[in-house]
Amino acid sequence: MASLIIINQPKKWNFSIPGIETISPREYLSNKKFFDDKDIKIYNLSKSYKYQSEGYYVSLLAMARGHKVMPGISTIQDMKSQAVIRVIEHDLDELIQKSLKKEASKKYTLSIYFGKNLAKKNDKLSNQLFNMFRAPLLRAYFVYDSRDKKWHIQNITTIPASEIPEDHKPYVEEFAKIYFTSRNFSSNETKISKKAFTLAILTNPKDIHCPSDEKAIQKFVHAADKKGFDVHLITKDDYAKIPQYDGLFIRETTSVNHHTYRFSQRAKAEGLIVIDDPESIIKCTNKVYLAELLNSHSIPSPKTIVIHKDNLDEVALSITYPTILKQPDGAFSLGVIKVSDPIEFLLKAKAMFEFSDLILAQEFTPTEFDWRVGIIDRKPLYVSKYYMAKNHWQIYDHNSKAQINYGDSESIRIEDAPAGLIKTALKGCNLIGDGFYGVDLKQVGKEFYIIEINDNPSIDSDTEDMILKDELYDRIIEVFWNRIKEKKQ
């Protein structure tokens, strides 16, 4: 992959790096040869990234031309989001406090050039921020809060090349040479395989609710390798490597305020085929959204009421007990409580309001098991039954002291499943997208009611794969292959 440094007045800079061409924004935007070659990586050091400036158009049109670009438009936008910055700060909190603990001032500015700072002591923090916000030139502003006695990120911006002090320019040139000649560049920024496509699988061995066990993960690896992928298992520490892949498969429990969502966002922005995609994560991980969505499209689901502080007392007196209270973002039966009367309802609901302004009350529908229909690419993939935990009303009993705190499960052939089950599950999923979903349904008589639509559904060995065996993994990998191939063409 060819690499270009885009900078205003390139003759005033002395990068002189073998294999790296330095050109102006105007040349990149207007020279026809850069329209046709898709295999290019762009390092945009333009004097401005402001909306509709030349620098902005370099990053925007690089995406349109199928080029890899740093910074991408998504990176530029992420820096404007305090929500994103707060999540990054949380992830790097220990390193931030350690790096800045000896600073006497209550404000600190860190200039980052290709992952490095002029002060070597700041290299680790600089590199981590560079990995989170992929821009060649960055500036991070920190403030010390005497109330909690901690350093916080106030703001992060790109640095236009025009704002680099003259005495810093030699360092920028030196750090660029180090970056482009390092193993970091060759491994993180260039194609890593001679195989047709590369696939990353994001996992977390420490995730106790991991959606796939180790045996299933290895089956995914085998299926991908057999198909022709160069497949890599990655963790949250590999955020910087995302651009080198063609596809990202998230096999870690997802959440919006979490690195899984940032991985998904970044992968989509870099042009990867990604499951779970950001939109599916947002939609599926919030039960309030799902309740409104299903209700507005008249898709059968248990009677559900959205509760806020103003209608709390009214709902407590009007509903039938027992009823189920749900936190919007709970998973694996967590944040789901059965209450027996108005007093317990008010007590538990008020505790939930500490975490969310809206919660749900859902009609209690006791059944021996829940149906789970796995759907990918708008087609049914598997059908399972998840039985309730012993002497409990949920699949998981998190209060149980038993070694096994969940119910049994079994899978059946799709053609043996009730037609109404598949039809209802597909109706719900089609409102979300064309990704990979697990639809939980209750059956009452011959009627089926959607409880939840999950992104990132479980695929464990000897459970969901009980019927299709290895073919289950092959079918999921096939979706990645076909989508990547179509995108490349």
C-alpha positions in Angstrom: 0.0 0.0 0.0 1.4 3.4 -1.1 1.5 6.1 1.6 1.1 9.9 1.0 1.8 12.7 3.4 -0.6 15.6 2.5 0.8 18.9 3.7 0.6 22.6 2.6 3.9 23.8 1.0 5.6 20.4 1.1 8.9 21.9 0.0 9.2 23.7 3.4 9.3 20.3 5.1 12.1 17.7 5.1 10.4 14.3 5.6 12.5 12.5 3.0 11.2 9.1 4.0 11.8 6.2 1.5 8.6 5.1 0.0 6.6 8.0 1.3 5.5 10.7 -1.1 4.8 14.2 0.2 2.3 16.3 -1.8 -0.1 19.3 -1.3 -3.8 19.0 -0.6 -4.6 20.6 -4.0 -2.5 18.0 -5.8 -4.2 15.2 -4.0 -7.7 16.6 -4.7 -7.0 17.4 -8.4 -4.5 14.9 -9.8 -6.3 12.1 -11.6 -3.8 9.4 -10.7 -5.1 9.6 -7.1 -8.7 9.0 -8.3 -7.9 5.6 -9.8 -5.5 3.9 -7.4 -7.4 2.4 -4.4 -4.5 1.1 -2.5 -3.3 4.3 -0.8 -2.9 5.4 2.8 -3.3 9.1 3.4 -1.7 11.1 6.3 -3.5 14.4 6.3 -1.3 17.2 7.8 -3.2 20.0 6.1 -3.2 23.5 7.6 -6.9 23.2 8.5 -9.5 20.6 9.1 -12.4 23.0 9.4 -15.6 22.1 7.7 -15.3 22.4 3.8 -11.6 23.5 4.0 -9.1 21.7 1.7 -8.0 19.6 4.7 -11.5 18.6 5.4 -12.0 17.5 1.8 -8.8 15.5 1.8 -10.2 13.3 4.5 -13.7 13.2 3.1 -12.7 12.4 -0.5 -10.1 9.9 0.6 -13.0 7.9 2.1 -15.0 8.3 -1.2 -12.0 7.0 -3.2 -11.6 4.0 -1.0 -8.3 5.2 0.5 -7.3 4.7 4.1 -7.0 8.1 5.8 -5.6 9.6 9.0 -7.4 11.5 10.5 -10.7 10.2 9.1 -13.9 12.4 9.3 -15.1 10.1 12.2 -12.0 10.9 14.2 -12.4 14.6 13.6 -16.0 14.3 14.8 -15.2 12.1 17.8 -12.9 14.8 19.1 -15.9 17.1 19.3 -17.8 14.7 21.4 -17.4 15.1 25.2 -19.2 11.7 25.6 -16.4 10.0 23.6 -13.7 11.9 25.5 -15.2 10.9 28.8 -15.1 7.2 27.8 -11.5 7.5 26.6 -10.6 9.3 29.9 -12.1 6.4 31.9 -10.1 3.8 30.0 -6.9 5.7 30.4 -7.5 7.1 33.9 -4.7 5.2 35.6 -2.1 6.2 33.0 -3.2 9.8 33.0 -2.9 10.1 36.8 0.5 8.4 36.8 1.9 10.5 33.9 0.8 13.9 35.3 1.1 13.4 39.0 4.3 15.5 39.3 2.9 18.5 37.4 2.7 21.6 39.6 0.3 23.5 37.4 -3.4 22.8 37.2 -3.4 22.8 33.5 -1.3 20.8 31.1 -1.1 20.6 27.3 0.3 17.6 25.5 1.3 17.9 21.9 1.5 14.5 20.1 3.4 14.1 16.9 3.0 10.6 15.3 2.4 9.1 18.7 5.3 10.9 20.5 5.8 14.0 22.6 9.0 16.1 22.9 9.3 14.8 26.5 10.1 11.1 26.5 8.3 10.7 29.8 5.1 11.3 28.0 5.6 8.7 25.3 3.3 6.1 26.8 0.4 8.5 27.3 1.0 10.1 23.9 1.0 6.7 22.2 -2.2 5.6 23.9 -4.1 8.8 22.9 -2.7 8.4 19.4 -4.1 4.9 19.3 -7.5 6.2 20.4 -7.7 9.2 18.2 -5.9 8.3 15.0 -4.5 11.6 13.8 -0.8 12.3 12.9 -0.8 15.6 14.9 -2.8 15.8 18.2 -3.1 18.1 21.1 -4.6 17.1 24.4 -5.6 19.6 27.1 -5.7 18.4 30.7 -7.1 20.1 33.9 -6.6 19.2 37.5 -9.8 19.0 39.6 -9.0 19.7 43.3 -12.4 18.2 44.3 -11.6 14.7 43.3 -7.8 15.3 43.1 -7.5 13.9 39.6 -6.5 15.0 36.2 -9.2 15.1 33.5 -9.1 15.5 29.7 -10.6 18.9 29.0 -10.3 18.7 25.2 -8.6 16.9 22.3 -7.9 18.5 19.0 -6.0 17.9 15.8 -3.1 20.2 15.2 -3.0 21.8 11.7 0.5 21.8 10.4 0.3 25.6 10.2 0.1 25.8 14.0 3.3 23.7 14.7 5.9 26.0 16.3 9.0 26.4 14.2 11.2 24.9 16.8 9.0 21.8 16.9 9.2 21.1 13.1 12.4 19.1 13.3 10.8 16.9 15.9 7.8 16.3 13.8 10.0 15.3 10.9 12.0 13.0 13.1 9.0 11.4 14.7 7.4 10.9 11.3 10.6 9.1 10.1 10.6 6.9 13.3 6.9 6.1 12.8 7.2 5.2 9.1 10.3 3.1 9.6 9.0 1.3 12.7 7.4 -2.1 13.1 4.4 -0.3 14.4 3.9 1.2 10.9 4.5 -2.0 9.0 2.2 -4.0 11.3 -0.6 -1.5 12.0 -0.9 0.5 8.9 -0.3 -1.8 6.0 -1.9 -5.0 4.6 -0.7 -7.8 6.8 -1.5 -10.8 4.7 -1.2 -12.3 1.2 -4.6 -13.9 1.6 -7.6 -12.2 -0.1 -9.1 -10.7 3.0 -8.4 -10.2 6.7 -10.8 -10.7 9.6 -10.4 -9.6 13.2 -12.4 -11.2 16.0 -12.7 -9.0 19.1 -12.7 -11.2 22.2 -12.2 -10.8 26.0 -11.1 -13.9 27.8 -12.0 -12.2 31.1 -15.6 -11.5 30.1 -17.7 -13.9 32.3 -20.7 -13.4 30.0 -18.7 -13.7 26.8 -21.1 -14.5 23.9 -18.8 -17.4 22.7 -16.8 -19.8 24.7 -13.2 -20.7 23.7 -14.1 -23.7 21.7 -16.6 -21.7 19.7 -14.1 -19.0 19.1 -11.6 -21.5 17.7 -14.4 -22.9 15.4 -14.9 -19.4 14.1 -11.1 -19.1 13.5 -11.1 -22.5 11.7 -14.1 -21.5 9.5 -12.5 -18.2 8.6 -9.2 -19.8 7.8 -10.8 -22.5 5.7 -12.8 -19.8 3.7 -9.6 -18.0 2.9 -9.4 -15.3 5.6 -6.3 -14.3 7.4 -8.0 -14.2 10.8 -6.7 -12.5 14.0 -8.0 -12.6 17.5 -7.7 -9.1 19.0 -8.5 -7.5 22.3 -9.4 -3.9 23.4 -5.7 -3.1 23.4 -5.6 -3.5 19.6 -7.8 -0.5 18.7 -5.0 1.0 16.6 -4.9 -2.1 14.4 -8.5 -1.8 13.1 -7.5 -0.1 9.7 -5.4 -3.1 8.7 -8.5 -5.5 8.5 -11.3 -5.9 6.1 -13.8 -7.2 8.6 -14.4 -7.0 12.4 -16.5 -9.6 14.2 -17.3 -8.6 17.8 -17.4 -11.6 20.2 -17.5 -9.6 23.4 -20.5 -8.4 25.3 -21.4 -5.0 23.7 -22.5 -1.8 25.3 -22.8 1.8 24.1 -20.5 3.3 26.8 -17.9 0.7 26.2 -14.8 0.0 24.0 -16.9 -2.5 21.9 -19.0 0.4 20.6 -15.9 2.4 19.8 -14.4 -0.5 18.0 -17.6 -0.9 16.0 -17.7 2.8 15.2 -14.1 3.0 14.1 -14.4 -0.2 12.0 -17.4 1.2 10.2 -15.7 4.6 9.6 -12.6 2.8 8.2 -14.8 0.9 5.7 -14.7 -2.5 7.4 -17.6 -4.9 7.3 -18.5 -5.1 11.0 -20.8 -7.2 13.1 -22.1 -5.9 15.4 -22.5 -2.5 13.6 -22.9 0.6 15.7 -26.6 1.2 14.9 -27.5 -2.4 16.0 -25.6 -1.9 19.2 -27.4 1.3 20.0 -30.8 -0.1 19.1 -30.5 -3.6 20.7 -28.8 -2.6 24.0 -31.6 -0.3 25.0 -34.9 -1.9 26.0 -36.8 1.4 26.0 -36.0 1.8 22.3 -37.0 -1.8 21.6 -40.3 -1.4 23.4 -41.2 1.7 21.5 -40.1 0.1 18.2 -42.1 -3.1 18.6 -45.2 -1.2 19.8 -45.1 1.3 17.0 -45.0 -1.5 14.4 -47.6 -3.6 16.1 -45.3 -6.5 16.7 -46.5 -8.8 19.5 -44.6 -8.3 22.8 -45.7 -8.4 26.5 -47.5 -5.3 27.6 -44.7 -2.8 28.5 -44.9 0.6 30.1 -42.1 3.2 30.0 -41.7 4.6 33.5 -40.3 8.0 34.6 -40.4 9.8 37.9 -43.5 11.7 37.0 -45.7 8.6 36.3 -44.1 6.3 38.8 -46.8 6.4 41.5 -49.6 6.1 38.9 -48.1 3.0 37.3 -47.4 1.4 40.6 -51.1 1.5 41.5 -52.5 0.6 38.0 -50.5 -2.5 36.9 -51.0 -6.2 37.7 -48.6 -8.0 40.0 -46.2 -9.7 39.9 -44.5 -7.5 37.2 -41.0 -7.2 35.8 -38.9 -4.1 36.1 -36.1 -3.7 33.6 -33.1 -1.4 33.3 -32.8 -0.3 29.7 -29.3 -1.7 29.2 -29.3 -4.9 31.2 -28.0 -8.2 29.7 -27.9 -11.8 30.7 -30.8 -11.4 33.1 -29.0 -8.6 34.9 -31.0 -5.4 35.7 -34.2 -7.4 35.5 -36.3 -7.7 38.7 -39.6 -9.3 39.5 -41.7 -7.3 42.0 -44.8 -8.5 43.9 -46.6 -5.4 45.1 -46.6 -1.6 44.8 -44.3 -1.1 47.8 -41.6 -3.3 46.3 -42.2 -1.8 42.9 -41.5 1.8 44.2 -38.5 0.7 46.2 -36.8 -1.1 43.3 -37.8 1.4 40.7 -36.3 4.3 42.6 -33.1 2.4 42.9 -33.0 1.9 39.1 -33.6 5.6 38.5 -30.0 6.1 39.9 -28.8 4.7 36.6 -31.4 5.8 34.1 -34.1 8.4 33.7 -36.4 5.9 32.1 -37.0 2.3 33.1 -39.6 -0.4 32.0 -42.4 -2.3 33.6 -43.2 -5.4 31.6 -46.1 -7.8 32.0 -44.8 -11.0 33.7 -45.2 -14.0 31.4 -44.1 -17.2 33.1 -43.0 -20.0 30.8 -40.9 -23.1 31.1 -38.5 -21.8 28.5 -37.7 -18.9 26.2 -37.3 -19.4 22.5 -34.2 -17.9 20.9 -34.1 -17.5 17.1 -30.7 -16.6 15.7 -30.9 -14.5 12.6 -28.1 -13.2 10.3 -28.4 -11.3 7.0 -32.2 -11.4 7.4 -32.3 -15.2 7.4 -32.9 -17.6 10.3 -29.7 -19.4 11.4 -30.7 -21.5 14.4 -33.5 -22.1 16.9 -32.9 -22.8 20.5 -34.8 -23.3 23.7 -33.4 -21.7 26.9 -34.9 -23.2 30.0 -35.4 -21.4 33.3 -32.8 -21.9 36.0 -33.8 -24.4 38.7 -36.5 -23.0 41.0 -36.2 -19.6 39.3 -38.2 -17.5 36.8 -35.2 -16.5 34.7 -32.7 -18.3 32.5 -29.9 -17.1 34.8 -30.2 -17.0 38.6 -27.5 -14.6 39.7 -28.4 -15.0 43.4 -27.9 -18.7 43.3 -24.9 -20.1 45.1 -24.9 -23.2 43.0 -22.0 -23.8 40.6 -24.3 -23.9 37.6 -26.7 -20.9 37.9 -28.5 -21.2 34.6 -31.0 -23.5 33.0 -30.6 -26.1 30.3 -30.8 -25.5 26.6 -31.5 -27.4 23.4 -31.6 -26.6 19.7 -34.1 -27.8 17.1 -34.0 -27.7 13.3 -35.4 -24.5 11.8 -37.9 -26.5 9.7 -39.3 -28.1 12.9 -39.8 -24.7 14.6 -43.3 -23.2 14.6 -43.8 -21.0 11.5 -45.2 -18.2 13.6 -42.0 -18.2 15.7 -39.8 -17.6 12.8 -42.1 -15.1 11.2 -42.4 -13.0 14.3 -38.6 -13.1 14.9 -37.9 -11.9 11.4 -40.4 -9.1 11.6 -38.7 -7.8 14.7 -35.1 -8.1 13.3 -36.0 -6.5 10.0 -36.7 -3.3 12.0 -33.1 -3.3 13.3 -30.9 -4.2 10.4 -29.2 -6.9 8.5 -26.7 -7.9 11.1 -26.5 -10.9 13.5 -29.3 -11.0 16.1 -30.7 -13.3 18.7 -34.5 -12.8 19.2 -35.9 -13.9 22.6 -39.6 -14.9 22.5 -42.3 -16.2 24.8 -44.9 -18.6 23.6 -48.4 -18.5 25.0 -50.6 -21.0 23.3 -50.0 -20.6 19.6 -49.0 -16.9 20.0 -45.4 -15.6 20.1 -44.3 -12.5 21.9 -40.9 -10.8 21.4 -39.2 -10.2 24.8 -35.9 -8.8 23.4 -33.8 -8.5 20.2 -30.1 -8.9 21.1 -27.1 -7.9 19.1 -24.1 -10.0 19.8 -26.1 -13.2 20.4 -24.6 -16.3 22.1 -22.8 -18.9 20.0 -21.5 -21.5 22.4 -20.1 -24.9 21.4 -22.6 -27.7 21.8 -25.5 -25.3 22.3 -26.5 -23.1 19.4 -24.4 -25.2 17.1 -26.1 -28.5 18.2 -28.0 -28.9 14.9 -25.7 -27.3 12.2 -22.4 -28.2 13.9 -19.5 -26.6 12.0 -21.8 -25.4 9.3 -23.2 -22.7 11.7 -19.7 -21.1 11.9 -19.3 -21.4 8.1 -22.5 -19.6 7.4 -21.6 -16.7 9.6 -18.1 -16.4 8.1 -19.7 -16.7 4.6 -21.7 -13.5 5.3 -18.4 -11.6 6.0 -16.8 -13.0 2.9 -19.7 -12.1 0.6 -20.0 -8.6 2.0 -16.3 -7.8 1.8 -16.1 -9.2 -1.7 -19.0 -7.1 -2.8 -17.6 -4.0 -1.2 -14.2 -4.6 -2.8 -15.8 -5.0 -6.3 
